[in-house]
Structures are given as structure tokens and as C-alpha cells.
Amino acid sequence: MSTPAHDPLDDPLARERSHLAASRAALRAMREDVEALDISDVTANWVNAAVLSRQIDDRIKALADLSDTPLFFGRLDYLHAPGAEQAEGAGGERFYIGRRHVHDADGDPMVIDWRAPVSQPFYRASKKDPMDIGLRRRFGYTGGDLTAYEDEHLSDPAETATTSKLLQQEIERPRVGPMRDIVATIQPEQDEIVRSGLGGTVCVQGGPGTGKTAVGLHRVAYLLYAHRERLARTGTLVIGPNRSFLHYIEQVLPALGELSVRQATVDDLVAQVEVRGTDDAAAAIVKGDARMAEVLRRALYSHVTVPTEPVVVVRGSRRWRVPAYELEEIVRELLDRDIRYGAAREALPQRIAHAVLVQMERAGEAPDDRVQDAVARNSAVKAAVKAVWPAVDPAKLVLRLLTDAEFLAEHADGLLDEDEQKTILWARPVRSVKAAKWSPADAVLIDEATDLVQRTHSLGHVVLDEAQDLSPMQYRAVGRRCTTGSATVLGDLAQGTTPWATRSWAEALAHLGKPDGAVEELTAGFRVPTDVIAYASRLLPHIAPGLTPVASVRENPGFFEVRTATEAADVVAACAELLRNEGSTGLIAADARVPALAEALTAAGISYLAPGEETTRETRLTLVPASLAKGLEYDYVVLDEPRAVVDGEPDERTGLRRLYVALTRAVSGLIVTHTAPLPPQLAE
């Protein structure tokens, strides 16, 4: 690592600090230019003014200079002019790589956006393939101050390739607060996924600490950069497993200047009814099975009946008769077209009206579109449509299936056996949709039924994180949000902790409606220390046989210890010990043990937070129920009573998977405390 020279004029670090100061000044000027815009003469009305004002506000926010966030983190010195496809470059030019583009008063770039083509070699260039880079420089920061730099001469055959100490320091830097971006530390295999095209769906299988969540978020940022106009029109969405997780990741995209990406859980997406109930595992498995989609389709279209009576339309002194056989042909044609139930119902009166107009034309009249619309609104036509193709409320349809045994049996015949039907039937009748105690799985069924009636709006790109825990019906709910777009699917089969967890990514992608999606595997662990991931990987043969274990690339093996604890005070003492270190600490325990541990922490005078609450320098301990630990990371973790974590789940495999998740939340150190014997699967 380089240190400053004595002569300021020959001090590279001083020159880089000068460029940083000039870049910050340029960014400030860019923001002031936007703030000074006068839109009073360019907006035709208040609606346009409001839209433009909001766009300006978003632009000002995107140009914010965060004092503790480096404006640039690297530098590339090209040997020659980049190719025509990288027209920004020129022979011998130098580029500073940062989180956003910054230019000076003349429009010349001072910092290049990390997503630009000319920035790509910063992540992918190597001694074997220097990509025409003479020098790659990484910068080290303390807060927002540039304090060090490190050079790689990629085109110098005499220089030996070494592991970047600054890169290691950035990866291992203690964390307080929400998840950070990883633009300074993206690895080549991660960069390939980040920069993959918008047209294709990518599924990323990654064990703990491989950076799959960060890769998914940075891919969104890259796609918004490369396809901004299209995605601004179609929209983007990030789906996480719970609110705590979404709160943890919510600052990553804004830190990269992207403010328009919506975040939600699957439950948020399907929230058409109030969820007040729960299912046991057996019922949830059946309700989440893809066969339920066909049960719903059959039940919905059972409302369509074959016409047996003609339609007679009276207009003035004339009567126009559409016979039953012709109505039947119209209905069967609409059924054969496989369009949405509601769209077909809306088309039916127009088809009947068209049949009447054909008769009018044959009789010598010359009706126009207004006449057809009037016929479609005729009371006789309306009555026929109501009888043949009645309106169906999706929630009422699902309610009938779950409460009417005969109705369910009729439409589940050959799909669900008798035991499965009994499993999902409600024990007591319900008066109305509002009175029903809907479960999360019921809400997904209603969403499926709603889509059968009326097409769900599709977005340009959807990121689905912790995807391994979704049921087939939940995959379908997500898939219909990107039928005309693409998806990034992120997960780890070994961390599937629901009874319906997916068995393979091929199966998951098929339910998502993206069977051609590419599956990429990340196996290099950047976040979890070697000793910790090695210990947790003892569980893999029992929870996900055949899955490649994560190989930690951390030089620092981290801190790891297994201790016997006789009482809650021993667990609290372990927390106090870890809190003496810099960074965040998580106390993870079986859900049932959380109240007792909370009481012990309070008695010891140690303040703590719940998952989703932001850590501060004063309060750095989070008490985490094991059921909410997935996706979260802490510098140090105390894992209380592994046996209780396993026993807290309905079956051993799910319990061991929950334990695997809990064991792999630590970035720098882990203490496992136990009174009961450890699960035998953790033995060597």
C-alpha cells in the first residue's frame, strides 16, 4: 500500500485528494444547476408542472454528495483508445470510477459511472487479460476522506499478482446500519451477472456470504442505467421475504442514485383481502401447490353456460333474433381463444351486437359503430350476457371453494385427492368475504383468480430475493408481474425453511413462467469467515446434498467459538464481550427463547433492537428471532441454543436449514452457546 511522499508536488495521494475535492465541487455545481432551474415558462398546466417538479426533486436527490460515501473508489489508466463501442475512452486517458457520473463546467467527465462500458475493466481486468489497462488503482477511505491507494500494473509482466489489501479491508469493514452497496468490491463472476442483458431471466444460486442479494440490487441499478427509458416506462420491483429484510436493503439503490425502484413482499403484492388467519403446514402445502391454479380455472369457467334461448333485440318497429346455436358458436369461440374471463365477458355483448348488425345489413340498413354499441347495451343483450357469462368476484370464488365441499370436489376431481380436499376445507361456514379469516396462502389463491378474470399489470424487471422459500403458487404470483419483462431470481436451496421450499431452480423457474432462465452459481464467500462457513457446511449433506459448499476467500479466518452456557447470563456475557469490538452484533435465538433473552438483556442494562430497526453507534445489538434472520448480516453473532432452533420447526430438515441460516449471519465472528447437546449433524 502506498504512503504519501514528502514533497507535496510529487505526492500522488495529495493529487488524488485534490481530484476528489474538485469532483465534489463539480457535483455540487451540477446539483446547484438543477436547483436553479425555472420551470414556470415551460409547463403548460399544473399537472405538467407537478410532474416536472417531482422529476427535478428526484434529480437533486440523486446528485446528493454523501459525506461518508466515497465519490470515486478506483482509477483506470488505459494504454490505448478503447474500441468504438467504448467511445468515451481515448488513448492514454485516465478514468476515475465512482457511484455516479460527475462532469465539470465544460462537460468533461471527472468521475465515470461504475455502470458505463469504460468502467467494466475495473471489475474484470486481470494479469491474464488486462483489457488494455496499464494501471488499476484502488482507493482507501476513512469516512469520506481519501487515506490510501493501491496500484496494480496489469500490463507489467514482472509484477506478481497479489490479493488487494484495500479490497479485503473494504469487504471486512465493520457495519453499523443498513446494508451497503458493493460497487467498490464487485468480483468478476458477480460483474458478469450484474451486466447481463435485460431480455433474459437470471437465477443466482448462492450460499451465505456470496453476495447474491447485492448482485441482484446492483443488476437493477445497471439495468436502469443501460435501459433507463424503457424501465422508466415499465417499472422495476424488488421483492424480499419480509419487512425487516426490505428495511435492511432499502438504502442500497438510493446510494447508487436510483430512487424509483419499488420494494415489496409477496404478501404485499397479493394484498386484496385482509389476512387475519394462518394455515397449518399441510393446508399451506396444498394451497401453494400449482395444481390449485387449474382448480381455480375450472371453478371460474364453470360459471359459463351454453345458451339455450335466442336473444331478441327490439329496435323501433323491428325485432332482430340471434338464435341459440349462433350464440353458442360465439361463446365457444371466446372460450377457445383462451383470453381472460373478464375480457371475454366484455367482448360477448359486442359479438352479439355484431351478429345483429349483420342481419341489419342483409336487410338493407347501413348501421355504424354507434348502432353496434347501442345494441350491445340493449337490455335483452345484457340479460343474455348475465345468464351465459356472469360476473365473478375472485374472493367469493375462492371462499366457495374453501367452504363448499361439493363445489371443491367437482373442480378438484383428478387433481386433488379426498384427503387433500379435506385438508383445505374450512371447518365452519363463513358469512362473507370480509368476515373470513384469510391466510397468506388464501390471498395468493385470490390473486390467481383475479388474474384469471383480468390480466395483472406486468413490469419491466423484477428481482425476487430469498426465492427458495416460495410455493409454486407464490412463484406464479410473482411471474405474472413480469410476463412481458424479465426477472432476477436470488436464493440458496440450502436455506429453504418453509415446508413447501423449492426443490430445484428449474422447477422454480417453470412456475415463474421463465423456464429458459439461466442458472448461475456463486460459490466464493466474501462475507462469512472461513472457520464459520466450514462449521455451518457440516449441515449441507443433511439439508441439500449435492450442493457445492461455499469456499471463503477471506484472508482473515475470523473468530469462532462454541461454548457451554448454563444460564441466560452466560449468553448475555457473550454479547457484552462481542460488543467491545467495533461494529454490529446480532443475538440469534429460537423464537420461543427470545422473550427470556430480552428480559436477561434488560436486567443486564444492555439495550437492543428488533430486526428492521437501524443500529446506531450507541445501540449495536439486535435480538433476532431465528425465523427472521434470513438475509441479515452482523459483524458478530451470538447463536443461542442450536438444538432449540432445530426443534422450533415442524420437521428436522427444515430445522437444520433454519440453523444453517442462523450460523451464517456473522461477518467477523461467531460464538455458539448451548446448554442442550448440539445437533449430531454438527459433529465432525
N, C-alpha and C positions, 0 to 999 in steps of 0.2 A: 504494500500500500504506500502511496507517495505522501511525502510531507512537504510543507512549504519551503522554498529556497529563501536565503537571507536577503537577496536583492529583490525588492518588490517588482521591479521591472521585468525580472526573469522568473517571477513566481507564477507557475501555471495555476495554482489554486486561487491566487488573487485575481487572475484574469477570468477564471470561471465564475468567481463570485461577482465580478464586475458584469459579466454577461447575465448572470441571474438578476442582478439589480436592474439592469437595462430592460430585461424581459418583463420583470414585474411592472416597471414603469410603462412599458408598451401595452401590457394587458390592462393596466389602469386607464390608459388613454383610450383603448378600444371600448372599455365599459363606459367611460365618460361620453364618448361619441354617441353611443346608443342612448344614454340617459338624456342627451341634449336634443334628441330627435323631436321635431314638431310635426305632429300628425294632423293638425287642425285643418290644413288645406288639402289633404289627400284622402279624406274619408267622406264618402257620400252621405252616410247616415250614422245614427248612433250604434247600430249593430256592427257595421264595419269598424267603427272607432273602438268598440269594446273588444272585438277580435284582435285588431292590430295592437291595441294597448296590452292585451294579455300576451301576445307574441313578443312584444318588446320587453315586458317584465320577465318572461322566461329567458330571453336572451341575456338580460342583465344578470339574472341568477346564474346562468351557465358561464358567464365571464367572471364569476367571483374568484378572488385570489385568496385561497385558504392559507392562513399564515403558517400553519404547521404541516402543510402538504407541499412537497417539492414541486416546483413548476416544471422542471425537467429532471430526469433521472439518468440520462445517458447521452452519449455523443457518438456519431458515426463520421469517420473521415473516409470518403470514397477515394479510390485510386483513379478511376476514370468516370466519365459521364455515365449515369445509369441509362438503361435502354429507353426506347421511345415510350414504352408503356409506363416508365417512371420519369416522366418529363420534368418533374420538379428538380431532379438532380443535374449536376454539371460536373465536369472533370475536376477532381481535387476538392470539391465542395465539402463543407462541414455542416452537419445537421445535428441539432440538439433535439432529443426525443423526449416528449412530455405528455401530459394528460390531455392537453388541448392545443390547438393551433394558436400561435401568437405572432403577429406581424408588426413591423414598425410603421412609422408615418408614411413611408414610401411604398408600403405593401410587401416589403421583403420579409420572408419568414425568419423569425428569431427562435421559435420553437415549433417543431413539426408534431402534429398529432400522431400518437403511437399507432393509430389505425391506418395511416397513409401507407401506400406501397413502398415508399422510400424508407420507411421505418422498419420494414419487415426483417432486414438482416440483423437488426439489433437482437432479435429473438432466435434467428435460425443460423446465422453465420457461424462457422467453426474453422478450425485449422484445416480440416479436410475439405471444406467447401467455404472459403472466405467470402463468397458472393461479392467480390470486388471491394471488400472493405480492408483498408490498410490498418485502421485503428478503431477499436471499440473501447469507449471509456465509460465506466460506471461511476456514479457519484454517491457519496455517503452524506447523510444529513443527520443533524441533531435538531429535532423540532423542524423549523423551516430554514435553518442555517446550513449552508453547504460546508462540510467539515473535512471531506476527504475525497480522493478519487483513486481509480484503479484502472490500469490500461492493459489491453490485450492487443498485441501486434499480430493480427491474424495472417498477414502475408509474409511474416518473417519466419523462415523455416528453422532458424536457430533457436527461436523462443519456444520453450516447452509449454504445452497447455496445462494450466493449473485450475483448481477449483477457486472460484471467485469468493474471497472472504467477505466482500461487501454484500454479495448475493446471499451468502449464508447468514450474515447478520440481519439482513432485511427479512429473510424467511423466519428467523428465530426471534425477531424483535418482540418484546412483551406487548400484550394487547390490553387496552382498557377501553371499554365502549363497544360499539357495534363492529361488524366485520369491515375490514379494509379492502380496497382494491389491490390487485396484484400486478399492475401494469409494469412495475419495475422488475418483476421476477418470473414472468411467463416463460415457461420452458418450451423447447422446440416442438415436442409432441402435443403440448397444450395449444401452442400457437396454430398448429395445423387445424385443430378443431375450431378454435376461435374464428379463423378466417375462412372456414368452409362456406360454400355459397348459400344464398337464401333459398334456392329452389329445392334443396334436399333436406330431409329429416335426418338428424344425427342422434344416436343413442350412446351415451357415455357411461360405461360400467367402470366405476372407480371405487376402490377401497378407501378406508379412512385416511384423511390427510393427503389425498392425491390431487386435491384442488378442483374436483368436478363442479362444485357449486360456483366457484369463482370463474371457471372456464365458461359455464353457461351464461353467467351475467356479463362477462366480457364479450361473449359472442353476440349477445343482444346489442351491446354498445357498438361493436364492429358493424353489425348489420345495419344499425341506424345511421352509421357514418357512410356506408357503401350504398345503401338503398333508402336514403332519408325520405325522398319524395313519396316513394311507394308505401313505406311503412307509416309515414305520417297520415296517409290516406286510409290504410287498412288497420293500423293499430298493432300494438305488441302487448303481451301479457306474461307475467312471471307468476307461476303457481307454486306455492310452498305447502308444507304439511300442516302448519298451524300458525297462529298469530305470533307466538314467541319467535319462531324462525323468521317470519317475514320482517319483524321488527329488527332482528339481528342483521339482516342483509340489506335493509332499506336504504342505507346511505351509500352503497357501492356505486350505483348508477348515477346519482346526483354528483358524486365526487368526480365522475368522468364527464360531467356536463350534460347528462341525459336525464331529463325531468318528466318525460311524457309516458313512461312505461308504467302501466297499471300492475299492482300486485294483489293477489287474492289466494284463498284456499279453494279446494274443490267444493267445500260446503258453501262458500260464498257464491260460487258460480251457479249452484242449483237451488239457491235460497228463494224458492217460490212459495213455500209454506213455512210456518214457524216450527222448528224442530224442538220438541219437548220430551221425546221418548228415546229409548235405546232398544237395541236388539241383542238377544244372546248370540253367541258366535255362530251357532247352527243356522239361525234365521238370517243373519247377516251374510253368511256364505251363499245361501240360496238366492237371496235378493240381489246379491252382487254378481251372480253368475250371468254370463252372456245369453243364456237361454231365455232369461226374462225379457229380453228385447223382442223375441218372437212371440212370447206370451202376450205382451202388451200390443204388438201389432195385430195379432189375431183378435184380441178383445176389442180393439178400436174399430177394426173394419167389420166386425160382426154387426155394427150398427147400420151398415149399408144394406138395404133390402132391394130385391129385384122388383121393379114396378109391375103392378098387375092391372092398373087402371090407366086410361088415357088422360091426357091433360087437354082441357078445352079452354081456349083463350077467347074472350069476347072483346071485340074492338068495334065500337059503334054498332052497326047492324049486322056485322059479320062475326061468325064463330069459326075459330081455327082449331082443328083437332090433331093432336100429336098422339098416335096410337101407342099402346103399351109396349109393343115389340120394338118400336123405334126408340122409345125411352130406355128400354133395356140395352139396346145397342150403344146408346150414349153412355150409360152407366158402366157397362163392361169396358168400353174403350178407355174411360177415365181410370178404371181400376188397373187395366193393363199398362197404362203409361207410368205407373209407379210414382206418381207425384204425391206431394204431401196431402194428407186428408183434408186440411182446411183449404188448400189451393184448389183441389178438385171440387170441393163443395161450392167454392166461389165461382168456379167455371161452369158448373152444371146449369144454373139458370140461363147463362149466356148461350150454352149449347141448345137448350130447349127453345130459346128465343130465335136462334138461328134456324132451327127446323121450321118454326112458324114463318119466318121471313122467306124461306124457300117456297113455301106454299103461296105466300102473298105474291111473289114474283111470277110464279106459274099462273096465277090468276090475273096477271096483267098490271099489278100495282108496282110502284117503284119506292119501296121503303128504304130509309137510310139508317145510319148508326143510332140516331135518336129514337127511331121506332124500335130498334132491337133492344135498346136499354129500357124503353118503356115496357116492352113485352116481358123482359127479364124481371121487372119489378111488379108484374101483374100478380094479383092475389092468388090466382089459380096456380101459377108457376111457383110462387113462394110456398104454397101449401104442399105441392108435389115434392119440392126440394126438402122441406122439413120432414116429410114422410119417408123419402127414399134415402136421404143423406143428412141425417140430423146433426146439429152441432153437438160436440162432445167436450166436456170440461176435463182436462187431463187429470187433475187431482181427484175428481169424482170417479173417474175410470179406475185409478189405482185403488181408491178406497173400496170400490165394489169388489175388485179382485181380492183384496185382503180380508174382506168381511163376508163375502158370498161364496160359500164352498162350491155350490153347483156351477156358478159362473167361472170360478177359477178352474174347476175340473174340466169344464168344456174347452177352455182355451189353453190349458196346460197339458192336454191329452197328448201323450207321446213325447213330451218334453220334460215334465217333472213327474216323478213317481208319487204315490199316495203319501208316503212319509214326508217328502219334501213339501208337498202342498200343505199338509198339516202343520209343518214347521213354520210356515209364513202366515198362516191364517190367524187373525186376531181372535182372542178368546171371547171378547164381548163386542156386541154391535156398537156402532158409533153413529150419533145423530147427524153430524155434518162434518164437512172438511175442516172447519175451524175448531170443532170440538176434538178432533183426532189428535192423538199424541204421536205425531210423526217422528220417525227415527231418521238419522242421516241417510241410511240406505233407502228409505222410502222417498226422501227428497230426490235422490238420483233417479228413481223409477219415474217420478213425476216429470223430471226434466227430460227423460227419454220419451215419455208420452207426449210432452209438449212439442218436442222436435218432430214427432210423427205427424202432429197436427199442423205445425208451422215451422219452417226451417229456422234453425238457430243462426245468428249472425256469426260469420267467420272472420277471424283476424289474420293478419299477415304473418305473424310469427308468435308462437307460444313456447315458453320454457317451462318444463314440468320437472320439479326437483323432488327428491326422495320418492321417485316414481314406483319403486319396488313394492310399496305398501298399498297400491291402489287395486281395487277389484276390477274385473273386466267391465262392469257397468260404469265405474268411475272413469276408466280409460275412454270409454265411448263418449262420456260427457265432455271430457277434455278434447277428444278428437273432433267433435262437431264444432268446437270453437276454432278449428284450423283446417277445415275441409278444403278450403281453397288456398291455404297457406302452408307453412312448414313448421316443424317443431324441433326443439332440443330437449331430449329426454335424459335425465340425470338420475343415477341411483347406484345401489350396491345390493346385489341379490343376497349377500350375507347379512344385510341389515334389515331384511324384511321381517317385521314384527307384528303383522296382522295375520289372522287365521287364513285370509284369502290372498296373502302375498304372492306376487307373480313368481312362476317357476322358471321362466326364461324370457329373455328380451324379445325373441322372435314372436312369442305368444303375445307379449305386451304390445308390441308394435302392430300386430294384426288387429287387436281390439281397438287400438288408437286410430285405425284406418290408414296406417303408414307402413304396410308390410315390406316395402322396399327400402325402409330406412337403414342407414349404415350404422353398424355397432362398432364403437371404438372402445378400447380398454386402456385405462390409465393404471399402471402398476407401481410407479415411482412415488414413494411417500415423502412429501416435503414438510408436513406439519407434525406428524407423530414421531417421537423419538424411537430409535432402534429397539431398545430394551422393552418399551411399552408395546410396540406393534408385534414384536416377536412373542410376547406373553399372550396377547389377545389372539394371535393367529393359531394358538393351540386349539381354539374352538372351531376353526374352519372345517376340518374333516367331519365334524358333527352337525354343522349348520349349513354348509354349502360345499359339499365335496366336489372337487374338480376345479374350484375357483382358484385363480392364481393369487397367492399371498402377496400383500404389499411389501415391497422392499424399500426400507427407509434409506434415503440418500443423505440424511443428516450426518454431518461430521460429529456433532455433539450427541453422545448416546442418550443424554437426558438423565433424569433422576427417577428411579423406580424402586419401590419397596412394598413388601407385603407384611402387615403387622397383625398380631393378635390384639383385639380390643375386648376388654371385659365389661365396659360400660360406655354410655354415650359421651362421658367426659373424655375418654381416650380419643374418640372421633373429633371432638371439639379441639383437643390439644393438637391433633394433626393439622387441622385447618389453621390454627394460630401459628403453627410452625411454618406452613407454606405462605401465609400472609406476610411473613417477614421478607419474602422475596418481592421483587418488582413484578407488577403485572396482575392479572386476574386469577381468581381461584374459584373453582366450582366444587360444591359438595353434592355428589350424586348419590341418591338412595332410592330403594324401592318405595313406591308411592305411599304404602301403608306406614313406613317408618318416618316420613317427612315431619308430621306433627311433633313427634317426640324429639327429633333432632332440632327442630325450630325452637322448642322450649329450652333445650340444653344450650343452644347458641345464645338465646336471650339471657339466660341465667348467668352465662359467662361474660356478658357485656359485649358480645361480638355482633355488630349489625350485619344484615344480609339482605339480599334482593331476591325477588322471584324471577324466573326466566322471562325474558322480554323487557325487563326493567334495565335501564342502561347503567352500567357500572361507572363509578367515578373514582377519583384518586383517594377519596375518603372511605368509600364503601366498595370493596373489591371482591367480596364474597357473594356468590349466588347459590342458593339452595335449590337444587334441581331434582324434581321427581324423575325417575328413570324413564317414564313414559314420554317426557318432554325433552329428553337430552339429545335426540337425533338432530344432526346438522349444526349443533352448537359447539364452540371450542373455548377452552380456557387455557391460560398458561400452565396452571397447576390444577390437579384434580385430586380430591379425596373420594374414593369409591367405598361406600359403606355396605357391608354385608352382601357379597355377591350371591350367596345362596338365597337370600330374600328377594333379590332381583329376579332370579330364575323362577322361584316359587310364586311370584306375583303374576305370572302369565298362565293362560289356560292349559298349555302343554309345554313339555320340556324344550322342544326345539325352538319354539317362539321365545321361551325364557332365556335360552342360551344366546339367541340372536340379540335380545334386549341387553344382555350382559356384554356382548361383543361391542355394541354401540357405546355403552357406558365406559368400557375400558379404553376406548379410543378417542376420548374427548380432550386429552391433555396434549399440549404443545411442548412443554418443557419438563414436566414431572408428574408422577402419579404415585399416590400412596393408597394401597388397598387395605382396608381394615375389616376384620371379621372376628366374630365370636363362634358362630356355627362353622362346621367344616366347609372348606371350599368345594365347589362342584368338582367331581372327579375328572371332568373333561379338561380342567386346567392343569392337571398333573402332567409332568413330562412323559 
